[in-house]
Amino acid sequence: IKRYDVVVFQPDGSIFLVVECKQPNVPISQTVFDQIARYNLTLKANYLMVTNGLNHYFCQMDFEKESYLFLNDIPNYNSIEK
């Protein structure tokens, strides 16, 4: 069973953002990104966030290239094309 820490839905029911939360003593590593990327294979969120409460990383999915692009900040929900 997969457990998701935070899932933010859009009004149409699609998933806007998935957040993976780790404890502050857990460094954010490639393994953590691999975990959330595996979750997102089924969720299909456009945005991902990983945090340990001290460090936060945001990325936007590129489904065509099967990759993600790191962002400087979490996107403003109201500014995103829906």
MDTraj code that builds the backbone (N, CA, C; nanometers):
import mdtraj as md
import numpy as np

residues = "ILE LYS ARG TYR ASP VAL VAL VAL PHE GLN PRO ASP GLY SER ILE PHE LEU VAL VAL GLU CYS LYS GLN PRO ASN VAL PRO ILE SER GLN THR VAL PHE ASP GLN ILE ALA ARG TYR ASN LEU THR LEU LYS ALA ASN TYR LEU MET VAL THR ASN GLY LEU ASN HIS TYR PHE CYS GLN MET ASP PHE GLU LYS GLU SER TYR LEU PHE LEU ASN ASP ILE PRO ASN TYR ASN SER ILE GLU LYS".split()
xyz = np.array([
    [0.0848, -0.1177, 0.0000],
    [0.0000, 0.0000, 0.0000],
    [0.0890, 0.1237, 0.0000],
    [0.0576, 0.2154, -0.0897],
    [0.1309, 0.3418, -0.0941],
    [0.0558, 0.4448, -0.0123],
    [0.1310, 0.5191, 0.0653],
    [0.0726, 0.6275, 0.1432],
    [0.1344, 0.7567, 0.0943],
    [0.0491, 0.8523, 0.0644],
    [0.0953, 0.9820, 0.0168],
    [0.0855, 1.0807, 0.1317],
    [0.1894, 1.1619, 0.1502],
    [0.1886, 1.2567, 0.2612],
    [0.0872, 1.3687, 0.2378],
    [0.0963, 1.4353, 0.1228],
    [0.0031, 1.5435, 0.0892],
    [-0.0296, 1.5332, -0.0586],
    [-0.1580, 1.5408, -0.0906],
    [-0.2043, 1.5445, -0.2295],
    [-0.3000, 1.6619, -0.2414],
    [-0.2721, 1.7527, -0.3355],
    [-0.3568, 1.8694, -0.3583],
    [-0.4311, 1.8478, -0.4896],
    [-0.5636, 1.8516, -0.4811],
    [-0.6476, 1.8277, -0.5977],
    [-0.6932, 1.9588, -0.6604],
    [-0.7168, 1.9557, -0.7898],
    [-0.7777, 2.0666, -0.8615],
    [-0.9296, 2.0492, -0.8555],
    [-1.0052, 2.1547, -0.8860],
    [-1.1515, 2.1437, -0.8810],
    [-1.2096, 2.0317, -0.9680],
    [-1.1401, 1.9974, -1.0770],
    [-1.1923, 1.8915, -1.1645],
    [-1.1566, 1.7509, -1.1158],
    [-1.0880, 1.7429, -1.0014],
    [-1.0522, 1.6132, -0.9436],
    [-0.9141, 1.5639, -0.9820],
    [-0.8492, 1.6293, -1.0782],
    [-0.7127, 1.5899, -1.1134],
    [-0.6172, 1.6379, -1.0045],
    [-0.4993, 1.5817, -1.0039],
    [-0.4033, 1.6128, -0.8974],
    [-0.3085, 1.7236, -0.9416],
    [-0.3020, 1.8275, -0.8618],
    [-0.2173, 1.9435, -0.8887],
    [-0.0768, 1.9232, -0.8353],
    [-0.0649, 1.8735, -0.7112],
    [0.0636, 1.8686, -0.6420],
    [0.0681, 1.7483, -0.5482],
    [0.1826, 1.6816, -0.5449],
    [0.2084, 1.5746, -0.4487],
    [0.3299, 1.6178, -0.3669],
    [0.3209, 1.6022, -0.2347],
    [0.4286, 1.6422, -0.1449],
    [0.4767, 1.5200, -0.0673],
    [0.6067, 1.4999, -0.0666],
    [0.6696, 1.3955, 0.0145],
    [0.7404, 1.4650, 0.1303],
    [0.7029, 1.4298, 0.2536],
    [0.7592, 1.4925, 0.3730],
    [0.8504, 1.3935, 0.4451],
    [0.9687, 1.4401, 0.4780],
    [1.0646, 1.3611, 0.5546],
    [1.0938, 1.4323, 0.6858],
    [1.1498, 1.3601, 0.7801],
    [1.1894, 1.4210, 0.9068],
    [1.3097, 1.5126, 0.8842],
    [1.3268, 1.6133, 0.9713],
    [1.4373, 1.7083, 0.9534],
    [1.5757, 1.6435, 0.9469],
    [1.5944, 1.5292, 1.0105],
    [1.7262, 1.4654, 1.0088],
    [1.7470, 1.3776, 0.8851],
    [1.6475, 1.3705, 0.7972],
    [1.6600, 1.2912, 0.6742],
    [1.7003, 1.3836, 0.5605],
    [1.8187, 1.3637, 0.5051],
    [1.8602, 1.4498, 0.3931],
    [1.7766, 1.4204, 0.2685],
    [1.7549, 1.5245, 0.1908],
    [1.6831, 1.5087, 0.0642],
    [1.7843, 1.4568, -0.0380],
    [1.7591, 1.3351, -0.0850],
    [1.8532, 1.2699, -0.1760],
    [1.7810, 1.2251, -0.3026],
    [1.8563, 1.1695, -0.3938],
    [1.7977, 1.1159, -0.5171],
    [1.6973, 1.0058, -0.4850],
    [1.7228, 0.9307, -0.3805],
    [1.6309, 0.8240, -0.3394],
    [1.4930, 0.8801, -0.3057],
    [1.4894, 0.9958, -0.2413],
    [1.3622, 1.0592, -0.2063],
    [1.2897, 1.1028, -0.3329],
    [1.3629, 1.1596, -0.4277],
    [1.3003, 1.1998, -0.5544],
    [1.2520, 1.0779, -0.6327],
    [1.3284, 0.9708, -0.6280],
    [1.2849, 0.8477, -0.6953],
    [1.1555, 0.7961, -0.6343],
    [1.1425, 0.8075, -0.5026],
    [1.0212, 0.7623, -0.4341],
    [0.8992, 0.8410, -0.4824],
    [0.9085, 0.9730, -0.4830],
    [0.7931, 1.0533, -0.5223],
    [0.7656, 1.0381, -0.6727],
    [0.8698, 1.0181, -0.7514],
    [0.8503, 0.9960, -0.8952],
    [0.7753, 0.8648, -0.9192],
    [0.8066, 0.7607, -0.8415],
    [0.7326, 0.6337, -0.8536],
    [0.5865, 0.6534, -0.8173],
    [0.5607, 0.7265, -0.7097],
    [0.4228, 0.7562, -0.6721],
    [0.3508, 0.8262, -0.7868],
    [0.4217, 0.9169, -0.8500],
    [0.3590, 1.0000, -0.9521],
    [0.3325, 0.9254, -1.0825],
    [0.3891, 0.8078, -1.0996],
    [0.3577, 0.7284, -1.2185],
    [0.2084, 0.7001, -1.2267],
    [0.1453, 0.6795, -1.1121],
    [0.0012, 0.6541, -1.1114],
    [-0.0796, 0.7802, -1.0834],
    [-0.0249, 0.8739, -1.0048],
    [-0.1009, 0.9935, -0.9684],
    [-0.1075, 1.0965, -1.0805],
    [-0.0007, 1.1099, -1.1562],
    [0.0066, 1.2040, -1.2694],
    [-0.0085, 1.3505, -1.2281],
    [0.0497, 1.3876, -1.1146],
    [0.0486, 1.5275, -1.0715],
    [0.1410, 1.6086, -1.1610],
    [0.1057, 1.7333, -1.1842],
    [0.1905, 1.8213, -1.2643],
    [0.3085, 1.8760, -1.1856],
    [0.2937, 1.8822, -1.0528],
    [0.3982, 1.9383, -0.9678],
    [0.4276, 1.8442, -0.8518],
    [0.5551, 1.8413, -0.8120],
    [0.5995, 1.7604, -0.6992],
    [0.6772, 1.8499, -0.6033],
    [0.6698, 1.8164, -0.4758],
    [0.7457, 1.8874, -0.3739],
    [0.8027, 1.7844, -0.2771],
    [0.9277, 1.8055, -0.2382],
    [0.9924, 1.7221, -0.1379],
    [1.0448, 1.8154, -0.0303],
    [1.0194, 1.7808, 0.0953],
    [1.0651, 1.8654, 0.2052],
    [1.1038, 1.7801, 0.3254],
    [1.2004, 1.8304, 0.4006],
    [1.2297, 1.7713, 0.5316],
    [1.2063, 1.8760, 0.6405],
    [1.1324, 1.9790, 0.6061],
    [1.1021, 2.0867, 0.7001],
    [1.2084, 2.1947, 0.7027],
    [1.3275, 2.1604, 0.6571],
    [1.4386, 2.2560, 0.6524],
    [1.4719, 2.2942, 0.5093],
    [1.4678, 2.1964, 0.4208],
    [1.4967, 2.2157, 0.2790],
    [1.3740, 2.1734, 0.1989],
    [1.3397, 2.2543, 0.0992],
    [1.2217, 2.2280, 0.0178],
    [1.2619, 2.2332, -0.1298],
    [1.2154, 2.1368, -0.2055],
    [1.2450, 2.1306, -0.3487],
    [1.1148, 2.1138, -0.4246],
    [1.1025, 2.1886, -0.5327],
    [0.9816, 2.1880, -0.6138],
    [1.0192, 2.1518, -0.7568],
    [0.9348, 2.0763, -0.8215],
    [0.9605, 2.0476, -0.9618],
    [0.8300, 2.0338, -1.0386],
    [0.8415, 2.0604, -1.1670],
    [0.7289, 2.0477, -1.2592],
    [0.7566, 1.9282, -1.3483],
    [0.6566, 1.8456, -1.3664],
    [0.6724, 1.7259, -1.4484],
    [0.6728, 1.7611, -1.5965],
    [0.7552, 1.6900, -1.6707],
    [0.7526, 1.6936, -1.8172],
    [0.7241, 1.5504, -1.8600],
    [0.5973, 1.5213, -1.8818],
    [0.5566, 1.3840, -1.9107],
    [0.6074, 1.3360, -2.0462],
    [0.6235, 1.4284, -2.1425],
    [0.6751, 1.3889, -2.2738],
    [0.8185, 1.3389, -2.2645],
    [0.9006, 1.4070, -2.1860],
    [1.0416, 1.3693, -2.1711],
    [1.0646, 1.2729, -2.0546],
    [0.9566, 1.2429, -1.9807],
    [0.9651, 1.1569, -1.8632],
    [1.0718, 1.2069, -1.7663],
    [1.0629, 1.3365, -1.7359],
    [1.1594, 1.3988, -1.6460],
    [1.0883, 1.5099, -1.5681],
    [1.1643, 1.5765, -1.4826],
    [1.1086, 1.6903, -1.4108],
    [1.2072, 1.8053, -1.4146],
    [1.1508, 1.9251, -1.4063],
    [1.2272, 2.0491, -1.4093],
    [1.2193, 2.1127, -1.2718],
    [1.3336, 2.1390, -1.2107],
    [1.3337, 2.2014, -1.0791],
    [1.2904, 2.3471, -1.0894],
    [1.2123, 2.3902, -0.9921],
    [1.1625, 2.5273, -0.9841],
    [1.2219, 2.5950, -0.8615],
    [1.2253, 2.7276, -0.8634],
    [1.2769, 2.8023, -0.7487],
    [1.1773, 2.8084, -0.6340],
    [1.0495, 2.7957, -0.6658],
    [0.9462, 2.8083, -0.5640],
    [0.8250, 2.7280, -0.6077],
    [0.7361, 2.7039, -0.5154],
    [0.6121, 2.6338, -0.5479],
    [0.5281, 2.7261, -0.6370],
    [0.4652, 2.6725, -0.7402],
    [0.3862, 2.7598, -0.8280],
    [0.2622, 2.8127, -0.7565],
    [0.2228, 2.9327, -0.7946],
    [0.1001, 2.9911, -0.7425],
    [-0.0170, 2.9217, -0.8107],
    [-0.1008, 2.8581, -0.7331],
    [-0.2111, 2.7799, -0.7877],
    [-0.2982, 2.8618, -0.8814],
    [-0.3235, 2.9885, -0.8488],
    [-0.4108, 3.0717, -0.9304],
    [-0.3491, 3.1148, -1.0621],
    [-0.2176, 3.1039, -1.0748],
    [-0.1511, 3.1461, -1.1975],
    [-0.1293, 3.0319, -1.2964],
    [-0.1672, 2.9112, -1.2583],
    [-0.1450, 2.7930, -1.3417],
    [-0.2622, 2.7758, -1.4369],
    [-0.2305, 2.7460, -1.5641],
    [-0.3365, 2.7133, -1.6598],
    [-0.3992, 2.5819, -1.6210],
    [-0.5287, 2.5791, -1.6180],
    [-0.5980, 2.4575, -1.5774],
    [-0.6684, 2.3945, -1.6949],
])
top = md.Topology()
chain = top.add_chain()
for i, resn in enumerate(residues, 1):
    res = top.add_residue(resn, chain, resSeq=i)
    for name in ("N", "CA", "C"):
        top.add_atom(name, md.element.get_by_symbol(name[0]), res)
traj = md.Trajectory(xyz[None], top)
